[in-house]
């Protein structure tokens, strides 16, 4: 796998959530990973970067509605 690239980071009450994407070199898929305070909590492979980024955007909007703020 290639090194991950941060898609977005959110903060709320002194904690943070990161979404990262990385290419899977053994296949044509990409892996979307979510971290909570640096701990990997969810990782899922997607058939395309576009599909993974669409899902990451959906999660971003849901978390922002719940009070999380964008932070880089």
Buried (B, 14 or more C-beta within 10 A) or exposed (E): EEEBEEBBBBEBEEEBBBBBBBBEEEEEBBBBBBBEEEEEEEEEEBEEEEEBBEBBEEBBEEBBEEEBEEEE
